[in-house]
């Protein structure tokens, strides 16, 4: 938890900016709630009761719903608050950016039910909707208000409704990870793309 939270914090230009950012509060809450999943059930239940009012306030103030069940790699950046909803079945890789109005949701496609698997260093612009048992390749960029319901190759930029490839620039000019190179990704555990079985 601490190394992931430190990677999240390092995405902000200054520590005080992160601590004043409601987006960072939502990410920190996620990391704490995710860490609680490893605690024995009786202790976890007591800690959840203590944490519940704080969690409610942070969710209300940030407008971010990022369930503890979601698997998120280190270095998540939410720079601005506002109506970000992520399915508990989704997977988000390392050093990704989520913008206001983003929805990463569960849906059924071709008889298969599931939520997206987002690669590393993916930039998701304001208002983008990504749903269903699809994957979004690493180093991709999803444009504002794009609707993505098909698998996205690595290193491309997508825009439109429905989204289509508009360039091969991807996220390389949109995501700054500094001198850090992702050491480990949540995707490296061999999670299947379809159905999350």
GROMACS elastic network, one bead per residue, 0.5 to 0.9 nm:
[ bonds ]
;  ai    aj funct       b0    kb
    1     4     6  0.52965   500
    1     5     6  0.60544   500
    1     6     6  0.85418   500
    1    31     6  0.60970   500
    1    32     6  0.73998   500
    1    34     6  0.79806   500
    1    35     6  0.62483   500
    2     5     6  0.50293   500
    2     6     6  0.59898   500
    2     7     6  0.85584   500
    2    31     6  0.83429   500
    3     6     6  0.50271   500
    3     7     6  0.62189   500
    3     8     6  0.86516   500
    3    74     6  0.76255   500
    4     7     6  0.50573   500
    4     8     6  0.62426   500
    4     9     6  0.86652   500
    4    31     6  0.77984   500
    4    73     6  0.71747   500
    4    75     6  0.65140   500
    4    76     6  0.85824   500
    5     9     6  0.61545   500
    5    10     6  0.85804   500
    5    27     6  0.79855   500
    5    28     6  0.66509   500
    5    31     6  0.67287   500
    5    74     6  0.69860   500
    5    75     6  0.73935   500
    5    76     6  0.86761   500
    6    10     6  0.60907   500
    6    11     6  0.88552   500
    6    74     6  0.81942   500
    6    75     6  0.77773   500
    7    10     6  0.50603   500
    7    11     6  0.66830   500
    7    74     6  0.55672   500
    7    76     6  0.77262   500
    7    95     6  0.82289   500
    7   180     6  0.87476   500
    8    11     6  0.55448   500
    8    12     6  0.77583   500
    8    24     6  0.78057   500
    8    27     6  0.76792   500
    8    28     6  0.83468   500
    8    74     6  0.61623   500
    8    76     6  0.52131   500
    8    77     6  0.63135   500
    8    95     6  0.79468   500
    9    12     6  0.58772   500
    9    13     6  0.88535   500
    9    14     6  0.86094   500
    9    15     6  0.69015   500
    9    18     6  0.64103   500
    9    19     6  0.85992   500
    9    24     6  0.76094   500
    9    28     6  0.89918   500
    9    75     6  0.73618   500
    9    76     6  0.86269   500
    9    77     6  0.83495   500
   10    13     6  0.72848   500
   10    14     6  0.80671   500
   10    15     6  0.77754   500
   10    18     6  0.87242   500
   10    75     6  0.73345   500
   10   177     6  0.82837   500
   10   178     6  0.86574   500
   11    14     6  0.87416   500
   11    18     6  0.85349   500
   11    75     6  0.63442   500
   11    76     6  0.76693   500
   11    77     6  0.63530   500
   11    95     6  0.81305   500
   11   176     6  0.75949   500
   11   177     6  0.65371   500
   11   178     6  0.80311   500
   12    15     6  0.67093   500
   12    16     6  0.88895   500
   12    17     6  0.67777   500
   12    18     6  0.57833   500
   12    77     6  0.78516   500
   12    79     6  0.82320   500
   13    16     6  0.88950   500
   13    17     6  0.72071   500
   13    18     6  0.80372   500
   14    17     6  0.53098   500
   14    18     6  0.66741   500
   14    19     6  0.89605   500
   15    18     6  0.51765   500
   15    19     6  0.62902   500
   15    20     6  0.87003   500
   16    19     6  0.50177   500
   16    20     6  0.61623   500
   16    21     6  0.85647   500
   17    20     6  0.51594   500
   17    21     6  0.61174   500
   18    21     6  0.50057   500
   18    22     6  0.81896   500
   18    23     6  0.81697   500
   18    24     6  0.57940   500
   18    25     6  0.81284   500
   18    79     6  0.85333   500
   19    22     6  0.79448   500
   19    24     6  0.68225   500
   19    25     6  0.72312   500
   20    23     6  0.88458   500
   20    24     6  0.79073   500
   20    25     6  0.81723   500
   21    24     6  0.52777   500
   21    25     6  0.65244   500
   21    26     6  0.89301   500
   21    62     6  0.86905   500
   21    78     6  0.84824   500
   21    79     6  0.70389   500
   21    80     6  0.72578   500
   21    81     6  0.79723   500
   22    26     6  0.63846   500
   22    27     6  0.87920   500
   22    58     6  0.75305   500
   22    61     6  0.68710   500
   22    63     6  0.85980   500
   22    64     6  0.88957   500
   22    78     6  0.83680   500
   22    79     6  0.81319   500
   22    80     6  0.70838   500
   22    81     6  0.58915   500
   23    26     6  0.52262   500
   23    27     6  0.64840   500
   23    28     6  0.87841   500
   23    62     6  0.60570   500
   23    63     6  0.85748   500
   23    64     6  0.74976   500
   23    77     6  0.76004   500
   23    79     6  0.56765   500
   23    80     6  0.56233   500
   23    81     6  0.51718   500
   23    82     6  0.84086   500
   24    28     6  0.60578   500
   24    29     6  0.84654   500
   24    62     6  0.88530   500
   24    76     6  0.88008   500
   24    77     6  0.73141   500
   24    78     6  0.62970   500
   24    79     6  0.73816   500
   24    80     6  0.87608   500
   24    81     6  0.89292   500
   25    28     6  0.50944   500
   25    29     6  0.60849   500
   25    30     6  0.85862   500
   25    58     6  0.66173   500
   25    59     6  0.88333   500
   25    62     6  0.75035   500
   26    29     6  0.50928   500
   26    30     6  0.62225   500
   26    31     6  0.87659   500
   26    55     6  0.85811   500
   26    58     6  0.62925   500
   26    59     6  0.67678   500
   26    62     6  0.64729   500
   26    63     6  0.85109   500
   26    64     6  0.63116   500
   26    65     6  0.79657   500
   26    66     6  0.74689   500
   26    78     6  0.82961   500
   26    81     6  0.87875   500
   27    30     6  0.50326   500
   27    31     6  0.63081   500
   27    32     6  0.87619   500
   27    64     6  0.88339   500
   27    66     6  0.78297   500
   27    76     6  0.72828   500
   27    77     6  0.79516   500
   27    78     6  0.75906   500
   28    31     6  0.50925   500
   28    32     6  0.62813   500
   28    33     6  0.86226   500
   29    32     6  0.51735   500
   29    33     6  0.61001   500
   29    34     6  0.84257   500
   29    54     6  0.87207   500
   29    55     6  0.68049   500
   29    58     6  0.76658   500
   29    59     6  0.88656   500
   29    66     6  0.87810   500
   29    68     6  0.88432   500
   30    33     6  0.51484   500
   30    34     6  0.59080   500
   30    35     6  0.85022   500
   30    66     6  0.63742   500
   30    67     6  0.67173   500
   30    68     6  0.57137   500
   30    70     6  0.88884   500
   31    34     6  0.50537   500
   31    35     6  0.61321   500
   31    36     6  0.86965   500
   31    68     6  0.76045   500
   31    72     6  0.89488   500
   32    35     6  0.51055   500
   32    36     6  0.63617   500
   32    68     6  0.84774   500
   33    36     6  0.50635   500
   33    37     6  0.68944   500
   33    48     6  0.81599   500
   33    51     6  0.87154   500
   33    67     6  0.81800   500
   33    68     6  0.55117   500
   33    69     6  0.89433   500
   34    37     6  0.54740   500
   34    38     6  0.77643   500
   34    67     6  0.83242   500
   34    69     6  0.71042   500
   34    70     6  0.84529   500
   34    71     6  0.86629   500
   35    38     6  0.57953   500
   35    39     6  0.73737   500
   35    68     6  0.84778   500
   36    39     6  0.51824   500
   36    40     6  0.84286   500
   36    43     6  0.88697   500
   36    44     6  0.59783   500
   36    47     6  0.79295   500
   36    48     6  0.81391   500
   36    68     6  0.87350   500
   37    40     6  0.79956   500
   37    41     6  0.83578   500
   37    44     6  0.72796   500
   37    68     6  0.79053   500
   37    69     6  0.86389   500
   38    41     6  0.86779   500
   38    44     6  0.83628   500
   39    42     6  0.84178   500
   39    43     6  0.65646   500
   39    44     6  0.55824   500
   40    43     6  0.56207   500
   40    44     6  0.59450   500
   40    45     6  0.86669   500
   41    45     6  0.60261   500
   41    46     6  0.86831   500
   42    45     6  0.52815   500
   42    46     6  0.65422   500
   42    47     6  0.88160   500
   43    46     6  0.52423   500
   43    47     6  0.61919   500
   43    48     6  0.85788   500
   44    47     6  0.50851   500
   44    48     6  0.59962   500
   44    49     6  0.86334   500
   45    48     6  0.51459   500
   45    49     6  0.63927   500
   45    50     6  0.88628   500
   46    49     6  0.52504   500
   46    50     6  0.64934   500
   46    51     6  0.87197   500
   47    50     6  0.50613   500
   47    51     6  0.59923   500
   47    52     6  0.84251   500
   48    52     6  0.57406   500
   49    52     6  0.52334   500
   49    53     6  0.79412   500
   50    53     6  0.71245   500
   50    54     6  0.80643   500
   51    54     6  0.54141   500
   51    55     6  0.60149   500
   51    56     6  0.86288   500
   52    55     6  0.50466   500
   52    56     6  0.60878   500
   52    57     6  0.86552   500
   53    56     6  0.50805   500
   53    57     6  0.62420   500
   53    58     6  0.86715   500
   54    57     6  0.51375   500
   54    58     6  0.61474   500
   54    59     6  0.85612   500
   55    58     6  0.51662   500
   55    59     6  0.60423   500
   55    60     6  0.84426   500
   56    59     6  0.52373   500
   56    60     6  0.60497   500
   56    61     6  0.85018   500
   57    60     6  0.51160   500
   57    61     6  0.59471   500
   57    62     6  0.83635   500
   58    61     6  0.50944   500
   58    62     6  0.57695   500
   58    63     6  0.79551   500
   58    64     6  0.82128   500
   59    62     6  0.52884   500
   59    63     6  0.54265   500
   59    64     6  0.55610   500
   59    65     6  0.64067   500
   59    66     6  0.87601   500
   60    63     6  0.54267   500
   60    64     6  0.77258   500
   61    64     6  0.83366   500
   61    81     6  0.81127   500
   61    82     6  0.86117   500
   62    65     6  0.86194   500
   62    80     6  0.83604   500
   62    82     6  0.60252   500
   62    83     6  0.79229   500
   62    84     6  0.87559   500
   63    81     6  0.60276   500
   63    84     6  0.63583   500
   63    85     6  0.83791   500
   63   100     6  0.87630   500
   64    81     6  0.69093   500
   64    82     6  0.63739   500
   64    83     6  0.56825   500
   64    85     6  0.60911   500
   64    86     6  0.82973   500
   64   100     6  0.87424   500
   65    83     6  0.77457   500
   65    84     6  0.60951   500
   65    86     6  0.61831   500
   65    87     6  0.84566   500
   66    69     6  0.84220   500
   66    70     6  0.70191   500
   66    84     6  0.78373   500
   66    85     6  0.64516   500
   66    86     6  0.53859   500
   66    87     6  0.73754   500
   66    88     6  0.73507   500
   67    70     6  0.56507   500
   67    85     6  0.89602   500
   67    86     6  0.71796   500
   67    87     6  0.71360   500
   67    88     6  0.53344   500
   67    89     6  0.89811   500
   68    71     6  0.76826   500
   68    88     6  0.69855   500
   69    87     6  0.83991   500
   69    89     6  0.67077   500
   69    90     6  0.84134   500
   70    86     6  0.76486   500
   70    87     6  0.67285   500
   70    89     6  0.55837   500
   70    90     6  0.54658   500
   70    91     6  0.60023   500
   70    92     6  0.78337   500
   71    88     6  0.78963   500
   71    89     6  0.77715   500
   71    90     6  0.66822   500
   71    92     6  0.61920   500
   71    93     6  0.81045   500
   71   186     6  0.67364   500
   71   187     6  0.88925   500
   72    75     6  0.88733   500
   72    76     6  0.75155   500
   72    90     6  0.84842   500
   72    91     6  0.59381   500
   72    93     6  0.58610   500
   72    94     6  0.71274   500
   72   185     6  0.85415   500
   72   186     6  0.63300   500
   72   187     6  0.89855   500
   73    76     6  0.69987   500
   73    91     6  0.82998   500
   73    92     6  0.61488   500
   73    95     6  0.71181   500
   73    96     6  0.82674   500
   73   120     6  0.80531   500
   73   184     6  0.78360   500
   73   185     6  0.55048   500
   73   187     6  0.79210   500
   74    93     6  0.75347   500
   74    95     6  0.61346   500
   74    96     6  0.85128   500
   74   182     6  0.79540   500
   74   184     6  0.81349   500
   74   185     6  0.73895   500
   74   186     6  0.81275   500
   75    93     6  0.88746   500
   75    94     6  0.57562   500
   75    96     6  0.67678   500
   75    97     6  0.86814   500
   75   177     6  0.80656   500
   75   182     6  0.85085   500
   76    92     6  0.85584   500
   76    93     6  0.83945   500
   76    94     6  0.67110   500
   76    95     6  0.52286   500
   76    96     6  0.51692   500
   76    97     6  0.61186   500
   76    98     6  0.77906   500
   77    95     6  0.71094   500
   77    96     6  0.62309   500
   77    98     6  0.63651   500
   77    99     6  0.86357   500
   78    81     6  0.71202   500
   78    96     6  0.87334   500
   78    97     6  0.60095   500
   78    98     6  0.52279   500
   78    99     6  0.62306   500
   78   100     6  0.82135   500
   79    97     6  0.79404   500
   79    98     6  0.76781   500
   79    99     6  0.69841   500
   79   100     6  0.85923   500
   80    98     6  0.86206   500
   80    99     6  0.65487   500
   80   100     6  0.63122   500
   81    84     6  0.76676   500
   81    99     6  0.77432   500
   81   100     6  0.59393   500
   81   101     6  0.88160   500
   82    99     6  0.81744   500
   82   101     6  0.62715   500
   82   102     6  0.87861   500
   83   100     6  0.59207   500
   83   102     6  0.69974   500
   83   103     6  0.81488   500
   84    98     6  0.77859   500
   84    99     6  0.74193   500
   84   100     6  0.58117   500
   84   101     6  0.52548   500
   84   103     6  0.58780   500
   84   104     6  0.83240   500
   84   127     6  0.88737   500
   85   101     6  0.78571   500
   85   102     6  0.64515   500
   85   104     6  0.63266   500
   85   105     6  0.75732   500
   86    89     6  0.83513   500
   86    90     6  0.68771   500
   86   102     6  0.80676   500
   86   103     6  0.58664   500
   86   105     6  0.59987   500
   86   106     6  0.87877   500
   87    90     6  0.52975   500
   87    91     6  0.87274   500
   87   103     6  0.82330   500
   87   104     6  0.60367   500
   87   106     6  0.61575   500
   87   115     6  0.68084   500
   87   116     6  0.86413   500
   88    91     6  0.83496   500
   88   105     6  0.85663   500
   88   106     6  0.86339   500
   88   115     6  0.83910   500
   89   105     6  0.82692   500
   89   106     6  0.72253   500
   89   114     6  0.70987   500
   89   115     6  0.56365   500
   89   116     6  0.79347   500
   89   117     6  0.88881   500
   89   196     6  0.77826   500
   90   104     6  0.71291   500
   90   105     6  0.72893   500
   90   106     6  0.76240   500
   90   114     6  0.80055   500
   90   116     6  0.52878   500
   90   117     6  0.58389   500
   90   118     6  0.78291   500
   90   196     6  0.89137   500
   91   115     6  0.78675   500
   91   116     6  0.65557   500
   91   118     6  0.58898   500
   91   119     6  0.82225   500
   91   186     6  0.75264   500
   91   187     6  0.76090   500
   91   191     6  0.88547   500
   92    95     6  0.89720   500
   92    96     6  0.73295   500
   92   116     6  0.82866   500
   92   117     6  0.61014   500
   92   119     6  0.63335   500
   92   120     6  0.73987   500
   92   122     6  0.87367   500
   92   185     6  0.89450   500
   92   186     6  0.72703   500
   92   187     6  0.78785   500
   93    96     6  0.65605   500
   93   117     6  0.78914   500
   93   118     6  0.57613   500
   93   121     6  0.71381   500
   93   122     6  0.78953   500
   93   138     6  0.80588   500
   93   185     6  0.57343   500
   93   186     6  0.55579   500
   93   187     6  0.60630   500
   94   119     6  0.73877   500
   94   121     6  0.61108   500
   94   122     6  0.84108   500
   94   182     6  0.64554   500
   94   183     6  0.88546   500
   94   184     6  0.75744   500
   94   185     6  0.54240   500
   94   186     6  0.69716   500
   94   187     6  0.84633   500
   95   120     6  0.60673   500
   95   122     6  0.73796   500
   95   123     6  0.89500   500
   95   175     6  0.78102   500
   95   176     6  0.85601   500
   95   177     6  0.68454   500
   95   182     6  0.72999   500
   96   118     6  0.85389   500
   96   119     6  0.81564   500
   96   120     6  0.62304   500
   96   123     6  0.58741   500
   96   124     6  0.78862   500
   96   139     6  0.89943   500
   96   175     6  0.76311   500
   97   121     6  0.74887   500
   97   122     6  0.64369   500
   97   124     6  0.59639   500
   97   125     6  0.80489   500
   97   174     6  0.88979   500
   97   175     6  0.73608   500
   98   101     6  0.88320   500
   98   102     6  0.67588   500
   98   122     6  0.86479   500
   98   123     6  0.67007   500
   98   124     6  0.52769   500
   98   125     6  0.68128   500
   98   126     6  0.78119   500
   99   102     6  0.60194   500
   99   123     6  0.83558   500
   99   124     6  0.61752   500
   99   125     6  0.52818   500
   99   127     6  0.74402   500
   99   128     6  0.83277   500
  100   125     6  0.76762   500
  100   127     6  0.63862   500
  100   128     6  0.87329   500
  101   125     6  0.85291   500
  101   126     6  0.54389   500
  101   128     6  0.68096   500
  101   129     6  0.82510   500
  101   145     6  0.84851   500
  102   124     6  0.73283   500
  102   125     6  0.74050   500
  102   126     6  0.60048   500
  102   129     6  0.57969   500
  102   130     6  0.79918   500
  102   145     6  0.84078   500
  103   127     6  0.75389   500
  103   128     6  0.65514   500
  103   130     6  0.62111   500
  103   131     6  0.77193   500
  104   115     6  0.73313   500
  104   116     6  0.68126   500
  104   128     6  0.84282   500
  104   129     6  0.60952   500
  104   131     6  0.55540   500
  104   132     6  0.85114   500
  105   114     6  0.83409   500
  105   115     6  0.56439   500
  105   116     6  0.70650   500
  105   129     6  0.77878   500
  105   130     6  0.63667   500
  105   132     6  0.65308   500
  106   113     6  0.70914   500
  106   114     6  0.52136   500
  106   116     6  0.72574   500
  106   130     6  0.88129   500
  106   131     6  0.55925   500
  106   132     6  0.50762   500
  106   133     6  0.72891   500
  107   112     6  0.83098   500
  107   113     6  0.56421   500
  107   114     6  0.57937   500
  107   115     6  0.64616   500
  107   131     6  0.59750   500
  107   133     6  0.69631   500
  108   111     6  0.60115   500
  108   112     6  0.53427   500
  108   114     6  0.64247   500
  108   115     6  0.86583   500
  108   131     6  0.87747   500
  108   132     6  0.58079   500
  108   133     6  0.71039   500
  109   112     6  0.53082   500
  109   113     6  0.63784   500
  109   114     6  0.82504   500
  109   132     6  0.63221   500
  109   133     6  0.68634   500
  109   134     6  0.89584   500
  109   149     6  0.85303   500
  110   113     6  0.83070   500
  112   132     6  0.84117   500
  112   133     6  0.69011   500
  112   194     6  0.72181   500
  112   195     6  0.59145   500
  113   132     6  0.67527   500
  113   133     6  0.61593   500
  113   194     6  0.79582   500
  113   195     6  0.56447   500
  113   196     6  0.85770   500
  114   131     6  0.82509   500
  114   132     6  0.53274   500
  114   134     6  0.78500   500
  114   193     6  0.88420   500
  114   194     6  0.67050   500
  114   196     6  0.64145   500
  115   130     6  0.85927   500
  115   131     6  0.60052   500
  115   134     6  0.68926   500
  115   135     6  0.87133   500
  115   193     6  0.89578   500
  115   194     6  0.83071   500
  115   195     6  0.76989   500
  115   196     6  0.78504   500
  116   130     6  0.69565   500
  116   131     6  0.59026   500
  116   132     6  0.57617   500
  116   133     6  0.53313   500
  116   135     6  0.54122   500
  116   136     6  0.72948   500
  116   149     6  0.89327   500
  116   151     6  0.87760   500
  116   193     6  0.77882   500
  116   194     6  0.85152   500
  117   133     6  0.77213   500
  117   134     6  0.64111   500
  117   136     6  0.62526   500
  117   137     6  0.85206   500
  117   187     6  0.81787   500
  117   191     6  0.86924   500
  117   192     6  0.88008   500
  117   193     6  0.65129   500
  117   194     6  0.88333   500
  118   121     6  0.89301   500
  118   122     6  0.71032   500
  118   134     6  0.85878   500
  118   135     6  0.57957   500
  118   137     6  0.66254   500
  118   138     6  0.72928   500
  118   187     6  0.84956   500
  119   122     6  0.62921   500
  119   135     6  0.74029   500
  119   136     6  0.57279   500
  119   139     6  0.73102   500
  119   140     6  0.80669   500
  119   154     6  0.80961   500
  119   185     6  0.85751   500
  119   186     6  0.88941   500
  119   187     6  0.70855   500
  120   137     6  0.75716   500
  120   139     6  0.62818   500
  120   140     6  0.84835   500
  120   182     6  0.81686   500
  120   185     6  0.71398   500
  120   186     6  0.87858   500
  120   187     6  0.81304   500
  121   138     6  0.58627   500
  121   140     6  0.72143   500
  121   141     6  0.87322   500
  121   171     6  0.69226   500
  121   172     6  0.81582   500
  121   175     6  0.67181   500
  121   176     6  0.89348   500
  121   177     6  0.85392   500
  121   182     6  0.88635   500
  122   136     6  0.79354   500
  122   137     6  0.77420   500
  122   138     6  0.59008   500
  122   139     6  0.51216   500
  122   141     6  0.57136   500
  122   142     6  0.77757   500
  122   155     6  0.88066   500
  122   170     6  0.81327   500
  122   171     6  0.61815   500
  122   174     6  0.89307   500
  122   175     6  0.78283   500
  123   139     6  0.76987   500
  123   140     6  0.65153   500
  123   142     6  0.61933   500
  123   143     6  0.83494   500
  123   170     6  0.82969   500
  123   171     6  0.58017   500
  123   174     6  0.67741   500
  123   175     6  0.68000   500
  124   127     6  0.85255   500
  124   128     6  0.65691   500
  124   129     6  0.89705   500
  124   140     6  0.85392   500
  124   141     6  0.59900   500
  124   143     6  0.65998   500
  124   144     6  0.76873   500
  125   128     6  0.59957   500
  125   141     6  0.76608   500
  125   142     6  0.59563   500
  125   143     6  0.51577   500
  125   145     6  0.74593   500
  125   146     6  0.83777   500
  126   143     6  0.75409   500
  126   145     6  0.63875   500
  126   146     6  0.88681   500
  127   143     6  0.84203   500
  127   144     6  0.54986   500
  127   146     6  0.71606   500
  127   147     6  0.88613   500
  128   142     6  0.68913   500
  128   143     6  0.66636   500
  128   144     6  0.54779   500
  128   147     6  0.60287   500
  128   148     6  0.77839   500
  129   145     6  0.68789   500
  129   146     6  0.61967   500
  129   148     6  0.61146   500
  129   149     6  0.83871   500
  130   134     6  0.85822   500
  130   136     6  0.89415   500
  130   142     6  0.89622   500
  130   146     6  0.80985   500
  130   147     6  0.60706   500
  130   149     6  0.60921   500
  130   150     6  0.86817   500
  131   134     6  0.72499   500
  131   147     6  0.82375   500
  131   148     6  0.65560   500
  131   149     6  0.55133   500
  131   150     6  0.84192   500
  132   135     6  0.88451   500
  132   148     6  0.88049   500
  132   149     6  0.61749   500
  132   150     6  0.80451   500
  132   194     6  0.88256   500
  133   149     6  0.82859   500
  133   150     6  0.84502   500
  133   151     6  0.84673   500
  133   193     6  0.67800   500
  133   194     6  0.50420   500
  133   195     6  0.59554   500
  133   196     6  0.79113   500
  134   148     6  0.89059   500
  134   149     6  0.69294   500
  134   150     6  0.59236   500
  134   152     6  0.78950   500
  134   193     6  0.64245   500
  134   194     6  0.64945   500
  134   195     6  0.89144   500
  135   150     6  0.77329   500
  135   152     6  0.62574   500
  135   153     6  0.82224   500
  135   193     6  0.61839   500
  135   194     6  0.82202   500
  136   139     6  0.89539   500
  136   140     6  0.71478   500
  136   150     6  0.85509   500
  136   151     6  0.58367   500
  136   153     6  0.64689   500
  136   154     6  0.70244   500
  137   140     6  0.60143   500
  137   151     6  0.78919   500
  137   152     6  0.56594   500
  137   155     6  0.68149   500
  137   156     6  0.82072   500
  138   141     6  0.89463   500
  138   153     6  0.78928   500
  138   155     6  0.63011   500
  138   156     6  0.89076   500
  138   170     6  0.87809   500
  138   171     6  0.87025   500
  139   154     6  0.58699   500
  139   156     6  0.72890   500
  139   169     6  0.88206   500
  139   170     6  0.56196   500
  139   171     6  0.51232   500
  139   172     6  0.65446   500
  139   175     6  0.88304   500
  140   152     6  0.78453   500
  140   153     6  0.75700   500
  140   154     6  0.56243   500
  140   157     6  0.57539   500
  140   158     6  0.78682   500
  140   168     6  0.85285   500
  140   169     6  0.80188   500
  140   171     6  0.51267   500
  140   172     6  0.81514   500
  141   155     6  0.75936   500
  141   156     6  0.63606   500
  141   158     6  0.62329   500
  141   159     6  0.87145   500
  141   169     6  0.82047   500
  141   172     6  0.86425   500
  141   174     6  0.80878   500
  142   145     6  0.85925   500
  142   146     6  0.66355   500
  142   147     6  0.88048   500
  142   148     6  0.82321   500
  142   156     6  0.84956   500
  142   157     6  0.59168   500
  142   159     6  0.62961   500
  142   163     6  0.83211   500
  142   170     6  0.83631   500
  142   171     6  0.85673   500
  143   146     6  0.55164   500
  143   147     6  0.89460   500
  143   157     6  0.71263   500
  143   158     6  0.57957   500
  143   160     6  0.75538   500
  143   163     6  0.84643   500
  144   159     6  0.70921   500
  144   160     6  0.82313   500
  145   159     6  0.77127   500
  145   160     6  0.71794   500
  145   161     6  0.77977   500
  146   158     6  0.73003   500
  146   159     6  0.50929   500
  146   161     6  0.55972   500
  146   162     6  0.68119   500
  146   163     6  0.54701   500
  146   164     6  0.87419   500
  147   159     6  0.77761   500
  147   160     6  0.66285   500
  147   161     6  0.51637   500
  147   162     6  0.51820   500
  147   163     6  0.53766   500
  148   151     6  0.79336   500
  148   152     6  0.81943   500
  148   158     6  0.83024   500
  148   159     6  0.85767   500
  148   160     6  0.85852   500
  148   161     6  0.77272   500
  148   162     6  0.62916   500
  148   163     6  0.53400   500
  148   164     6  0.82535   500
  149   152     6  0.89239   500
  149   162     6  0.76243   500
  149   163     6  0.79266   500
  150   163     6  0.83802   500
  152   155     6  0.88689   500
  152   156     6  0.76707   500
  152   158     6  0.80712   500
  152   164     6  0.88022   500
  152   165     6  0.83886   500
  153   156     6  0.64642   500
  154   168     6  0.89754   500
  154   170     6  0.78045   500
  155   167     6  0.89593   500
  155   168     6  0.60299   500
  155   169     6  0.65428   500
  155   171     6  0.69809   500
  155   172     6  0.81924   500
  156   165     6  0.64643   500
  156   166     6  0.76345   500
  156   167     6  0.58791   500
  156   169     6  0.58284   500
  156   171     6  0.76665   500
  157   164     6  0.82343   500
  157   165     6  0.57141   500
  157   166     6  0.57328   500
  157   167     6  0.51977   500
  157   168     6  0.59737   500
  157   169     6  0.62105   500
  157   171     6  0.73363   500
  158   163     6  0.56626   500
  158   164     6  0.52094   500
  158   166     6  0.56360   500
  158   167     6  0.73659   500
  158   170     6  0.82776   500
  159   162     6  0.78021   500
  159   164     6  0.56725   500
  159   165     6  0.66885   500
  159   166     6  0.65034   500
  160   164     6  0.63228   500
  160   165     6  0.88934   500
  160   166     6  0.89706   500
  161   164     6  0.79075   500
  163   166     6  0.88777   500
  165   168     6  0.77374   500
  166   169     6  0.89709   500
  167   170     6  0.72084   500
  169   172     6  0.67859   500
  169   173     6  0.78565   500
  170   173     6  0.77783   500
  170   174     6  0.82822   500
  171   174     6  0.50095   500
  171   175     6  0.60380   500
  172   175     6  0.60372   500
  172   176     6  0.79644   500
  173   176     6  0.76204   500
  176   179     6  0.88393   500
  177   180     6  0.55883   500
  177   181     6  0.70426   500
  177   182     6  0.84732   500
  178   181     6  0.80058   500
  180   183     6  0.82933   500
  182   185     6  0.69008   500
  184   187     6  0.83153   500
  184   188     6  0.70505   500
  185   188     6  0.54165   500
  185   189     6  0.80899   500
  186   189     6  0.64754   500
  186   190     6  0.89344   500
  186   191     6  0.87138   500
  187   190     6  0.63747   500
  187   191     6  0.64083   500
  188   191     6  0.75580   500
  191   196     6  0.68930   500
  191   197     6  0.83017   500
  192   195     6  0.72964   500
  192   196     6  0.55515   500
  192   197     6  0.68806   500
  193   196     6  0.63283   500
  193   197     6  0.89067   500
  194   197     6  0.76681   500
